[in-house]
Amino acid sequence: MFENFQHGFRVTVFSDSTTKNTGEKVGEKVGEKVGEKVGEKLSDKQKEIIRLMTENSTVSAKTIANALGISLRKTETNIKKLRELNYIKRIGPAKGGYWQVIN
């Protein structure tokens, strides 16, 4: 249903029982996808980052980026994700600190 006003219009959409069932199915599929993402394993690049940090705990993000052939920004994004997932931890300051591999 459309209604005209002085500064715009309003559209009212009515639903029936078939829309409700479709919405439930969509919600189930979205939930499944989110579950898959949460449980997803580390990428090959993230595994390589952990390996490099295990070999040299003072390795820099720039050195990692060069070793893996990816951008510094992507490297920092992967490091951030590894930190959020508690695979690695930074001990000390940016300069003079080191990486601790937890898992």
C-alpha positions in Angstrom: 0.0 0.0 0.0 1.4 3.5 -0.9 0.5 6.7 0.9 1.6 10.1 -0.3 2.6 12.9 2.1 3.7 16.4 1.6 7.4 15.6 1.9 7.5 12.0 0.8 5.6 8.7 0.8 5.2 5.6 2.9 5.0 2.0 1.7 3.3 -0.6 3.9 4.2 -4.2 3.1 1.8 -6.9 4.4 3.1 -10.5 5.0 1.3 -13.8 5.0 2.2 -17.2 6.5 4.5 -18.2 3.6 6.8 -15.2 4.3 7.2 -16.3 7.9 8.4 -19.8 6.9 10.9 -18.3 4.4 12.2 -16.0 7.0 12.9 -18.9 9.4 14.8 -20.8 6.7 16.9 -17.7 5.9 17.6 -17.3 9.6 18.7 -21.0 9.9 21.0 -20.6 6.9 22.6 -17.4 8.2 23.1 -19.1 11.6 24.9 -22.1 9.9 27.2 -19.7 7.9 28.1 -17.8 11.1 28.8 -21.1 12.8 31.1 -22.1 10.0 33.0 -18.8 10.1 33.5 -19.0 13.9 34.8 -22.5 13.7 37.0 -22.0 10.7 40.7 -23.0 10.9 43.7 -20.8 10.5 44.7 -19.9 6.9 48.1 -21.0 5.5 49.4 -17.4 5.9 48.4 -17.3 9.5 50.1 -20.7 10.1 53.2 -19.3 8.4 53.1 -16.2 10.6 53.0 -18.4 13.7 55.9 -20.5 12.4 58.0 -17.3 11.7 57.2 -16.0 15.2 58.2 -19.4 16.7 61.6 -19.3 14.9 62.2 -15.6 15.8 60.2 -14.1 18.6 61.4 -10.6 17.7 60.4 -10.7 14.1 58.7 -7.6 12.7 55.5 -7.4 10.8 57.4 -5.9 7.9 59.8 -8.9 7.8 56.9 -11.3 7.9 55.2 -9.4 5.0 58.3 -9.7 3.0 58.8 -13.4 3.8 55.2 -14.3 2.9 55.0 -12.0 -0.1 51.9 -10.2 1.2 51.2 -6.6 2.0 52.1 -5.1 5.4 48.4 -4.2 5.9 47.3 -7.8 5.3 50.0 -9.1 7.6 48.9 -6.8 10.4 45.3 -7.9 9.8 46.4 -11.6 10.2 48.4 -10.8 13.3 45.4 -9.0 14.8 43.2 -12.0 14.2 45.8 -14.3 15.7 45.9 -12.1 18.8 42.1 -12.1 19.1 42.0 -15.9 18.8 44.8 -16.1 21.5 47.3 -17.9 19.3 49.9 -15.2 19.9 50.6 -12.5 22.5 52.8 -9.4 22.3 55.2 -9.1 25.3 56.7 -5.6 25.9 56.6 -2.6 23.6 56.5 -2.4 19.8 60.3 -1.8 19.8 62.2 -4.1 22.1 59.3 -6.5 22.8 58.7 -10.0 21.4 56.0 -12.4 20.3 54.9 -15.3 22.5 53.2 -18.2 20.6 50.5 -19.5 22.9 48.9 -22.3 20.9 
